Amino acid sequence: MAEVMKWVEGTKGYVNDLKLEMRRVTWPNRKQVEGTTAVVIISVFAFAGYFAIVDSILVKVVKAILDFFTK
């Protein structure tokens, strides 16, 4: 029974610490969220384009190498 009470007290302490920490958090406003979301979306498309180009180049190079050695 003592272990259960110790667990309950520990859980209460954790929840209280969590509430205190959440009050200290500085939440971004809507404009900041929209701005960072736009940056993330643009970055994802930019990296996708970059990797598509690099992938197509590597496919051509590997295919050329394989064709060279198979003939």
Rosetta blueprint (number, residue, H / E / L):
1 M L
2 A H
3 E H
4 V H
5 M H
6 K H
7 W H
8 V H
9 E H
10 G H
11 T H
12 K H
13 G H
14 Y H
15 V H
16 N H
17 D H
18 L H
19 K H
20 L H
21 E H
22 M H
23 R H
24 R H
25 V L
26 T L
27 W L
28 P L
29 N L
30 R H
31 K H
32 Q H
33 V H
34 E H
35 G H
36 T H
37 T H
38 A H
39 V H
40 V H
41 I H
42 I H
43 S H
44 V H
45 F H
46 A H
47 F H
48 A H
49 G H
50 Y H
51 F H
52 A H
53 I H
54 V H
55 D H
56 S H
57 I H
58 L H
59 V H
60 K H
61 V H
62 V H
63 K H
64 A H
65 I H
66 L H
67 D H
68 F H
69 F H
70 T H
71 K L
